[in-house]
Amino acid sequence: MSRFLSSQLANLEPYVPGEQPQERKYIKLNTNEYPYPPSPKVRDILDTKEIDDLRLYPDPQTRGLVTAMSEYYGLREEQILLGNGSDEILAFFFMAFCDQKRKIGFPDISYGFYPVYASLFGIDALKIPLREDFSINAEDYFNLDRNIVIANPNAPTGLYLELEDIERIAQTNPDHVVLIDEAYIDFGGASALTLLPKYENLLVCGTFSKSRALAGARIGFAFGSPDLIEDLNKIKFSFNPYNINRLSLLAGVASIEDNHYFESHLAKIIETREETSRALRELDFYVTDSKTNFLFAKHEKMAGEDLYLKLKDQGILVRHFNQERISDYLRITIGTPEEMDEFLETMTAIIRGDLT
Ligand SMILES: *Cc1c(COP(=O)(O)O)cnc(C)c1O
């Protein structure tokens, strides 16, 4: 730390992303990336003209992609804001709606960025414990008198909260903003976007990083009432007006336009998830009922960290969180069927003690 760092940031603990090793080729099941490339239509955006146009700023209104999304999701364009990943949307949400008086609440086990942003922006955060089985008790959020952010399905537990529960949470907190982070919604479950006409305090955010194979393009989005979106735009235009680059805007449109590719590949991932989950249970793992592109699992006898290290040794990366309540668990991203076969083969050998 230099002696120039703002004293407010002295105790800030930054978000720790999953490993992105450059030196060795791993089977990478640790950061919930897509195992298949994006739609071939995304590849077609890279022609000479587009490269030449990189000299120009991108459209600060992000129009092409907003238009495509408004048609796809059946929303008005004024209800959509794009972010440089949904992480940026989350940051805009904290900047726009939270302060000393308007505090924040979220589950104790959830996406690691929520406490980081709360700390970065100096917002008091209430961490509401999940039940013993990691499910969210919706009643804990009724009349909370705080803004709320909930990942649905939740990460890293993979569990989905029914829309009736989301609705009651929005309904009982009419004077606060309720943000539903739907990074994984395409892998199972229904989007809260259908509730938007009824609740002016509801915001939904999502991303092209998980289900659209575009983590490297950094495209996130928020859906809400035109008023909420206008507030978020106020932040965006005070912070980073050109937040989506030219190539990502085009890649996003190409992805939305190729719905067949999107749906057929999602179906493959879901099938692989269910097969992998069954196989892990046969190896005496407890596996949560994931509605995402990852599994959250712990073994009867072997510690999470042990398994993580042994897998890594064999060239397979999964995510282990050294965190209370979940340190026995592994978060395993769903890869291709071939990758999951290799993962399961290695895991079987580890459990049997064939590898030391
Ligand atoms: C991955 C993830 C995000 C962030 O995704 P971006 O790549 O920034 O769009 C947000 N929320 C949850 C719960 C996630 O798992």
Ligand as a Chemical Component Dictionary entry (heavy atoms), coordinates in Angstrom:
data_LIG
# 
_chem_comp.id                   LIG 
_chem_comp.type                 NON-POLYMER 
_chem_comp.pdbx_formal_charge   0 
_chem_comp.three_letter_code    LIG 
# 
loop_
_chem_comp_atom.comp_id 
_chem_comp_atom.atom_id 
_chem_comp_atom.alt_atom_id 
_chem_comp_atom.type_symbol 
_chem_comp_atom.charge 
_chem_comp_atom.model_Cartn_x 
_chem_comp_atom.model_Cartn_y 
_chem_comp_atom.model_Cartn_z 
_chem_comp_atom.pdbx_ordinal 
LIG C1 C1 C 0 -20.644 -14.275 -13.056 1  
LIG C2 C2 C 0 -21.609 -13.503 -12.216 2  
LIG C3 C3 C 0 -21.809 -12.133 -12.381 3  
LIG C4 C4 C 0 -20.948 -11.262 -13.237 4  
LIG O1 O1 O 0 -20.898 -11.552 -14.521 5  
LIG P1 P1 P 0 -20.239 -10.565 -15.571 6  
LIG O2 O2 O 0 -19.231 -11.397 -16.259 7  
LIG O3 O3 O 0 -19.654 -9.371  -14.869 8  
LIG O4 O4 O 0 -21.394 -10.186 -16.424 9  
LIG C5 C5 C 0 -22.774 -11.497 -11.622 10 
LIG N1 N1 N 0 -23.493 -12.168 -10.711 11 
LIG C6 C6 C 0 -23.321 -13.479 -10.503 12 
LIG C7 C7 C 0 -24.146 -14.163 -9.480  13 
LIG C8 C8 C 0 -22.356 -14.181 -11.242 14 
LIG O5 O5 O 0 -22.158 -15.481 -11.001 15 
# 
loop_
_chem_comp_bond.comp_id 
_chem_comp_bond.atom_id_1 
_chem_comp_bond.atom_id_2 
_chem_comp_bond.value_order 
_chem_comp_bond.pdbx_ordinal 
LIG C1 C2 SING 1  
LIG C2 C3 SING 2  
LIG C2 C8 DOUB 3  
LIG C3 C4 SING 4  
LIG C3 C5 DOUB 5  
LIG C4 O1 SING 6  
LIG O1 P1 SING 7  
LIG P1 O2 DOUB 8  
LIG P1 O3 SING 9  
LIG P1 O4 SING 10 
LIG C5 N1 SING 11 
LIG N1 C6 DOUB 12 
LIG C6 C7 SING 13 
LIG C6 C8 SING 14 
LIG C8 O5 SING 15 
# 
